[in-house]
Amino acid sequence: FMVVPPGDGDRLYLALNAYWEERRFGLPSPGTGRRWRRVVDTTLPSPGDVIDTAGDAPPVADGYAVGPRSVVVLLAR
């Protein structure tokens, strides 16, 4: 299933952490007028682990701490 259908010019950032400890990832620039928003974080309890609408997703600043053995998806629109 698709969490948020990407549109023209949208950018996705996928972070995978197979390590047993948390790792912090620096983020590339999302582009002018865009902000990274977290749409998936598998370390969070359900139903907060997946956000169905990008507008409801919390914004992310310069980096993101990815929990052990987890996946994070960020969307910039």
CYANA upper distance limits for C-alpha pairs under 8 A (distance plus 0.5 A):
  3 VAL  CA     39 VAL  CA      8.05
  3 VAL  CA     50 VAL  CA      7.94
  3 VAL  CA     51 ILE  CA      7.64
  3 VAL  CA     52 ASP  CA      5.99
  3 VAL  CA     53 THR  CA      8.15
  4 VAL  CA     39 VAL  CA      8.34
  4 VAL  CA     52 ASP  CA      6.74
  4 VAL  CA     53 THR  CA      6.76
  4 VAL  CA     54 ALA  CA      7.02
  6 PRO  CA     10 ASP  CA      6.21
  6 PRO  CA     11 ARG  CA      8.16
  9 GLY  CA     77 ARG  CA      7.56
 10 ASP  CA     75 LEU  CA      7.56
 10 ASP  CA     76 ALA  CA      6.20
 10 ASP  CA     77 ARG  CA      5.29
 11 ARG  CA     30 PRO  CA      7.65
 11 ARG  CA     75 LEU  CA      6.25
 11 ARG  CA     76 ALA  CA      5.56
 11 ARG  CA     77 ARG  CA      7.13
 12 LEU  CA     73 VAL  CA      7.41
 12 LEU  CA     74 LEU  CA      6.19
 12 LEU  CA     75 LEU  CA      5.22
 12 LEU  CA     76 ALA  CA      6.96
 13 TYR  CA     73 VAL  CA      6.23
 13 TYR  CA     74 LEU  CA      5.50
 13 TYR  CA     75 LEU  CA      6.95
 14 LEU  CA     71 VAL  CA      7.83
 14 LEU  CA     72 VAL  CA      6.37
 14 LEU  CA     73 VAL  CA      5.22
 14 LEU  CA     74 LEU  CA      7.01
 15 ALA  CA     25 PHE  CA      8.17
 15 ALA  CA     66 VAL  CA      7.82
 15 ALA  CA     71 VAL  CA      6.29
 15 ALA  CA     72 VAL  CA      5.63
 15 ALA  CA     73 VAL  CA      6.99
 16 LEU  CA     66 VAL  CA      8.13
 16 LEU  CA     69 ARG  CA      8.06
 16 LEU  CA     70 SER  CA      6.61
 16 LEU  CA     71 VAL  CA      5.22
 16 LEU  CA     72 VAL  CA      7.10
 17 ASN  CA     22 GLU  CA      8.19
 17 ASN  CA     23 ARG  CA      7.53
 17 ASN  CA     66 VAL  CA      6.99
 17 ASN  CA     67 GLY  CA      7.47
 17 ASN  CA     68 PRO  CA      6.51
 17 ASN  CA     69 ARG  CA      5.66
 17 ASN  CA     70 SER  CA      5.93
 17 ASN  CA     71 VAL  CA      6.95
 18 ALA  CA     68 PRO  CA      7.07
 18 ALA  CA     69 ARG  CA      4.94
 18 ALA  CA     70 SER  CA      7.25
 19 TYR  CA     23 ARG  CA      8.47
 19 TYR  CA     68 PRO  CA      6.18
 19 TYR  CA     69 ARG  CA      6.30
 20 TRP  CA     68 PRO  CA      5.24
 20 TRP  CA     69 ARG  CA      6.58
 21 GLU  CA     67 GLY  CA      7.26
 21 GLU  CA     68 PRO  CA      5.26
 21 GLU  CA     69 ARG  CA      8.37
 22 GLU  CA     65 ALA  CA      7.04
 22 GLU  CA     66 VAL  CA      6.13
 22 GLU  CA     67 GLY  CA      4.89
 22 GLU  CA     68 PRO  CA      5.39
 23 ARG  CA     65 ALA  CA      6.12
 23 ARG  CA     66 VAL  CA      5.86
 23 ARG  CA     67 GLY  CA      7.08
 23 ARG  CA     68 PRO  CA      7.94
 24 ARG  CA     63 GLY  CA      7.23
 24 ARG  CA     64 TYR  CA      6.03
 24 ARG  CA     65 ALA  CA      4.58
 24 ARG  CA     66 VAL  CA      6.44
 25 PHE  CA     63 GLY  CA      6.00
 25 PHE  CA     64 TYR  CA      5.86
 25 PHE  CA     65 ALA  CA      6.72
 25 PHE  CA     66 VAL  CA      7.72
 26 GLY  CA     62 ASP  CA      6.84
 26 GLY  CA     63 GLY  CA      4.87
 26 GLY  CA     64 TYR  CA      7.18
 27 LEU  CA     62 ASP  CA      6.43
 27 LEU  CA     63 GLY  CA      5.77
 27 LEU  CA     64 TYR  CA      8.02
 30 PRO  CA     34 ARG  CA      6.16
 30 PRO  CA     35 ARG  CA      6.43
 30 PRO  CA     36 TRP  CA      6.75
 30 PRO  CA     76 ALA  CA      6.38
 31 GLY  CA     35 ARG  CA      8.31
 34 ARG  CA     76 ALA  CA      6.17
 34 ARG  CA     77 ARG  CA      5.85
 35 ARG  CA     59 PRO  CA      7.17
 35 ARG  CA     60 VAL  CA      7.78
 35 ARG  CA     75 LEU  CA      8.47
 35 ARG  CA     76 ALA  CA      5.77
 35 ARG  CA     77 ARG  CA      7.25
 36 TRP  CA     59 PRO  CA      6.33
 36 TRP  CA     60 VAL  CA      5.87
 36 TRP  CA     61 ALA  CA      7.79
 36 TRP  CA     74 LEU  CA      6.42
 36 TRP  CA     75 LEU  CA      5.96
 36 TRP  CA     76 ALA  CA      5.03
 36 TRP  CA     77 ARG  CA      8.15
 37 ARG  CA     54 ALA  CA      7.45
 37 ARG  CA     57 ALA  CA      6.02
 37 ARG  CA     58 PRO  CA      5.97
 37 ARG  CA     59 PRO  CA      4.83
 37 ARG  CA     60 VAL  CA      5.97
 37 ARG  CA     74 LEU  CA      5.79
 37 ARG  CA     75 LEU  CA      5.76
 37 ARG  CA     76 ALA  CA      6.73
 38 ARG  CA     51 ILE  CA      8.28
 38 ARG  CA     54 ALA  CA      8.43
 38 ARG  CA     57 ALA  CA      6.03
 38 ARG  CA     58 PRO  CA      6.32
 38 ARG  CA     59 PRO  CA      7.01
 38 ARG  CA     60 VAL  CA      7.20
 38 ARG  CA     72 VAL  CA      7.91
 38 ARG  CA     73 VAL  CA      6.65
 38 ARG  CA     74 LEU  CA      5.01
 38 ARG  CA     75 LEU  CA      6.99
 39 VAL  CA     49 ASP  CA      8.27
 39 VAL  CA     50 VAL  CA      6.20
 39 VAL  CA     51 ILE  CA      5.39
 39 VAL  CA     52 ASP  CA      7.83
 39 VAL  CA     53 THR  CA      8.36
 39 VAL  CA     54 ALA  CA      6.99
 39 VAL  CA     57 ALA  CA      6.23
 39 VAL  CA     58 PRO  CA      8.48
 39 VAL  CA     72 VAL  CA      8.23
 39 VAL  CA     73 VAL  CA      6.24
 39 VAL  CA     74 LEU  CA      6.17
 39 VAL  CA     75 LEU  CA      7.21
 40 VAL  CA     49 ASP  CA      6.00
 40 VAL  CA     50 VAL  CA      5.10
 40 VAL  CA     51 ILE  CA      6.95
 40 VAL  CA     71 VAL  CA      7.88
 40 VAL  CA     72 VAL  CA      5.72
 40 VAL  CA     73 VAL  CA      5.40
 40 VAL  CA     74 LEU  CA      7.52
 41 ASP  CA     49 ASP  CA      5.51
 41 ASP  CA     50 VAL  CA      7.20
 41 ASP  CA     66 VAL  CA      8.42
 41 ASP  CA     70 SER  CA      7.78
 41 ASP  CA     71 VAL  CA      6.37
 41 ASP  CA     72 VAL  CA      4.96
 41 ASP  CA     73 VAL  CA      7.19
 42 THR  CA     49 ASP  CA      5.97
 42 THR  CA     50 VAL  CA      8.32
 42 THR  CA     70 SER  CA      5.98
 42 THR  CA     71 VAL  CA      6.08
 42 THR  CA     72 VAL  CA      7.13
 43 THR  CA     49 ASP  CA      7.50
 43 THR  CA     67 GLY  CA      6.50
 43 THR  CA     68 PRO  CA      8.31
 43 THR  CA     70 SER  CA      6.61
 43 THR  CA     71 VAL  CA      8.29
 44 LEU  CA     48 GLY  CA      6.63
 44 LEU  CA     49 ASP  CA      5.32
 45 PRO  CA     49 ASP  CA      6.30
 46 SER  CA     50 VAL  CA      7.93
 51 ILE  CA     56 ASP  CA      7.51
 51 ILE  CA     57 ALA  CA      6.49
 52 ASP  CA     56 ASP  CA      8.39
 53 THR  CA     57 ALA  CA      7.24
 54 ALA  CA     75 LEU  CA      7.83
 60 VAL  CA     64 TYR  CA      7.63
 66 VAL  CA     70 SER  CA      7.31
 66 VAL  CA     71 VAL  CA      7.74
 66 VAL  CA     72 VAL  CA      7.27
 67 GLY  CA     71 VAL  CA      8.49
